[in-house]
Amino acid sequence: MPVVLPGEVITAQTVAFLALVAASTSGRVLGAAAADATMLRVVDE
């Protein structure tokens, strides 16, 4: 399941949440351009 939906605005709060997930021992942010979620991949279809 995506953590950010198509058309959703990526806010500072969203980025902070993704960084916390990525930093946890069992966390993984699918689709992140970097494993630590410091870079996100944005796709325009």
ZICOR-V98575 format. One record per residue. N is the residue number from 1. RES is the residue in one letter. PHI is phi in degrees with one decimal (none if undefined). NEAR is the number of other C-alpha atoms within 12 Angstrom. Layout:
N:RES:PHI:NEAR + N:RES:PHI:NEAR
This chain:
1:M:none:7 + 2:P:-68.9:12 + 3:V:-90.1:19 + 4:V:-128.8:23 + 5:L:-88.6:12 + 6:P:-54.5:12 + 7:G:87.0:10 + 8:E:-73.9:11 + 9:V:-77.9:13 + 10:I:-88.8:18 + 11:T:-94.0:11 + 12:A:-60.1:10 + 13:Q:-65.9:12 + 14:T:-63.5:19 + 15:V:-62.2:22 + 16:A:-62.0:17 + 17:F:-61.9:22 + 18:L:-62.9:30 + 19:A:-64.5:23 + 20:L:-64.2:20 + 21:V:-62.0:22 + 22:A:-63.7:25 + 23:A:-78.7:18 + 24:S:-73.5:15 + 25:T:-65.2:9 + 26:S:-110.7:9 + 27:G:-86.3:16 + 28:R:-152.3:22 + 29:V:-106.0:29 + 30:L:-66.0:20 + 31:G:88.6:21 + 32:A:-68.5:23 + 33:A:-75.2:16 + 34:A:-131.2:17 + 35:A:-58.3:21 + 36:D:-89.2:24 + 37:A:63.1:25 + 38:T:-80.0:20 + 39:M:-132.4:18 + 40:L:-112.3:22 + 41:R:-94.6:16 + 42:V:-110.3:16 + 43:V:-113.1:12 + 44:D:-109.1:6 + 45:E:-107.6:5
